[in-house]
């Protein structure tokens, strides 16, 4: 009996001595989080993805960041004919400091372009931005999938049209020899030409933008609606919520983050209201109604060969756009949304 007791006591003592250490090691192992892998290990692990990304990064650097160096022209009396090499011409052009900016702020044509740009932006924000949301809600309420797909395809098709084709369609409808004018003449009224009327130009531009690009916004909002759980609609219906109540309390809150993000991006793009669209119609209504910042930069830089002056106007536009993005993103944070980036 004593022979059997001694080994048992040794075993229990050894187990008792090892148990705290083992439990402590296990506990510390459970609490310890895996460390962040080194840069070399991450590069080796993701080398295939990095190689796939290199062409896109190279294109972004070449066409988006390298041209930023050309903003130095805004502080020069740039003459591209000094040399066949643009960099040599930039280095040899005389410096004028802030003279180009002083000319801009004293130019009434620049402020007219700013005014036209802001008027078009606010008009498109009020009329163009809500329309894709309303159309997405309307299409999403259609029960039959075939009808929904046809409606979505019809509304999205104009997005693939060029601005030349879009303006040609509006010319055939609203021009002096267009369908509407001929219809009025056939009934004894005077014809009208909305394509050359400066007073209605801003509404015309907005209508063209809605017809061409509303389909793209519909796809974005329909994708957001597809992520809404059907259980939410069923629970709201069981609580007695009507169709409009379900849309107000379920659908719109689901779209709120997407609306906030697109609104921030739209505000950041406020000073860019459609260069090609407006340039094609600028001569028809005159620069007083159609001149915006983009066409102002193009006209002074490309047509008048005043590159330093145009570069200064473009730099002012870029700085204001960055400020608008930051301000709009701050408003999105105050509303509880993420915006373009987190706090």
N, C-alpha and C positions, 0 to 999 in steps of 0.2 A: 504493500500500500504506500509505504514511504518512498519506494522506488518510483512509483507512478506519479507521486505528488510533486517531486522535484522537477521533472521535465515540464510538467504542466505549469508550474509557477514560473519557470524560466520563459516558457512560451508566452504566458500572459504578460510577464514583465517586458519582454521584448516588444510584444504587440502594443502594450501601453506606452512604451517609450517612443515607438515609431509612429503611432497614430497622430499625435499632435503635429509632428513635422510633416507627415503625409497630407493631413488635412489642411495645414497651412500652405503647403505647396500647391495643393489643388485649389484652395481658395484664392491664392494670389494669382494662379494661372487663369482662373475664371474672370478675375477682375482686370487683369492686364489686357489692354487692347493691342491688337497688332500694330506695330509701328509703320509709319509712312515709308513706302519704298523709296530708295534713293533715285536720284535723277537718272543715273546710268541704267538702273534696272527698268525704270519706266520707259526710257527711250528704246531699250532693247525689246521690251514687251510690246510697245505700240509702234514699232518701226514700220510695219506694213501700212497702218493707218496714216502715219506721218508722211510716208512716201506718196500715198494717194492724195493727201491734202496739199502737197507742195505746188502742183500746177495752179490750183486755185489761189493759194497764198501769193504766188508769183504774179498772177494777173491782177490781184487786188493791189499789191505793192506798186506794180508798174502803172496802172491806170487810175488809181485812187490816191496814192500817197506821194509818189514821185512828182506828179504835177503840182503838189502843194508848194514845192520849192519855187515854182514860177511866180508865186505871189510877190516875190521881191520886185517884180516889174511894176507893182503899184507904187513903189517909191523911186521910180526912175522915169526919165523921158526915153522910153524904150524905142530903139530903132532896129527892126529886124533885118534891115538891108546893110548893116555894117559888115556882116559876114554871112557866109552860107551856113555856118554853124550857129544854131540858136544860143548855145551856151556862151560862145565867144561874143555874140551880140549882147547878151545879157551882162557879161563882165565889162564890156567896153561902153555901155550906154551910160550917159551922165545921171548922177543922182540928183533928185529934186526934193527929197525929204517928204514932207506932208503936203506939198503943193497940189497934188492930184486930189487929195481928200478935201482940201479947201475949195477947190473948183467944184467938187461934187456937191458940197453942202450949200454952195452959192448958186447952183444951177436949178432953175425952176423946172426944167424938163425932168430932172431926177426926182424931185418931189412929186411931180405929176405921175411919174411911173410908180412911185411908192404908193400914192393914193389909189391908183387903178388896181395895183396888186392887192392891197388890203381890202378894197371893195369886192373884188372877185373872190378873195379867200373867204370873207365872211358870208357872202352870198352862197358860195358852194358849201360852206360848212352848215348853213341853215337848211338848204334845199337838197344838196347832193348827198351829204353824209347820212341823214336818216332814211333815205329811200331804200338802200340795200337792206337795212334792218327790217323795214316794213315788208318788203318783198320776200325776204327770207322767212319771216313769220307767216306770211300768206302761203308760200309754197309748202312750208312745213305742216300747215294745217290741212293740206290736200290728202285725202285718204288713199286714193288710187295711186300706186307707184308709177304706172305708165304716164299718167297725166302729169305727175310731179316731175318726172324725168324730161318730158317734152317741154314743159314750161321752163325748166332750168336751162335746157339746151338753147332754147330760143332767146332767152334773156342773156345768156353768156356769149352767144355768137358774135355780137358787135365788138366784143373785146379784141377780136383778131383782125378787125378792120383797121387800115391805116387812117391817119387823120385826113389825108387827101380824099379818100373814099367817103369818110363821114361828112366832110364839108361839102363834097359833091352831092351827096344825098340831100342834105339840108338846102343846098342851092336849088335843086330840082323841085323841092317842096315849097320853100319860102322865098326864093329869089324873085326878081322882077318878072321873069318869064316862067316862073314856077307854077306848080299845080294850083296853089292857093290863089295866086294872082289871076290866073286864067279863069278860075271858078268865079271869082268876084266880077271880072269883066263880063262873063257870060250872063250874069244876072243884073247887069246895069250899074255896077259899082266901079269905082276907081281901083286899079290894081295897087299893090303895095310891094315893097322890096325890103324885107326885114334883114336881109344880108348886108345891106349898106346903110342901115339906120344906126347912128352912134348911140342914140338914147336907149335902144334895146339890145345893144351888143353884149352887155354883161349877162343878160338873161339868155341870150342865144348861146353864148359860150357855156353857160351852166347846163342848158338843155342838151348840148352836144356831149358834154362830159357825162351826164346822167345816162344817156342812151348808150354810150360806148363802154363805160366802165362800171356800171351798176352790177352787171353780171359777176364781175370778179368779187365784189364785196358780198354778194349773195352766197358764193361758195364758202367764203371765210365764216360767215355767220351760220350757215347750214352745218358746217363741220363742228362748230361749237354746240349747236343744238343737238347733234347726234350723240354728244357725250352726256346729255341729261338723262338721268335714270327714269324709266317709265313708272317706277314705283312712286316717284314724287307726284306725278299726275294722278295716279290711282288714289293715293292718299288724299290729295286735295279734292278729288271728285267725291270720295267717301265722306269728306267733311262738309260737303254741300257747296263747294266752290263752283261757280259757273265757268264757262269757257273763257270769258274775259278775265275772271279772277285768276284762273290757272295761268293765263298768259302773263298777268301782271306780277304774280307772286312766285311763279316757278320759272317761266321762260326768260323773262327779262333779267332776273338775278343771275341766271346761268350765263347770259350774254354780257353781263356787266364787266368782267375782266377783259374780254376781247374788245368791247366798246372803248374802255379806258385806254387800252394799248393802242388801238387804231387812231383814237382821238389825239393821243400824244404825238404819234408819228405824223398825223395830219397837220397838227399845229407846227411841228418842226419843219414841215414842207410848205408852210404858209406862203412863203415868198416865191415859190415855184408853182405857178398856176397853169402850166401848159405852154411851153415855148413854141413847139411846132404848130400847135393848134392856133395860137394867136398870131404867129408870124405869117401864116398863110392867109389870114384875114386882115392883116394890119393895114394894107393899102386901101382896102375897100371902105373902111370906116374912119381912117386917119389915125395918126399917133395920139391925138388928144384923148381918144376913147380906148384905144387898143394897146398903147405903150405900157408894158410892164417891165419889171426889173431885168428879166432875162432878155427880152428884145432890146431893152436899152443898152445892156452890155454888148449884145451882138452888133447893134447898129453902130455904136461908137468904136468898138474894137475891130470888127471885120470890115464894115463898110467905110468908116471914116479913118481907119488906120491909127486911131489914137489908143494904142494898146495899154499904156500906163494908166490912162484915165478909166478905161473899161475894167482893167484889173482892180483898180481901187474900188470901183462900184461893186464888183463881184466879191471883194474881200469884206466890204461893209455888209453885204447881204449874208455872207457866210457867218459872220460874227453875230448878227441879229438872229439868224436861224438857230444857232447853238443856244443863245439865251432863251429863245422860245421853247426849245426842247427841254431845257432844264426847268423852266418855269412850269410847263405843262406836266412834267414828270413829278414835280413837287406837289402840284394840285392832285395828281393821281394818288400820291402817298397819303395826302390828307384825307382823301376819300376812302382809304383803306385798301387800295389796289396796288399791285406791284409796279405797273408802268413799264418803262423800258428796262429799268434795272432796279434792284432792291435798294433799301436804305443802307 
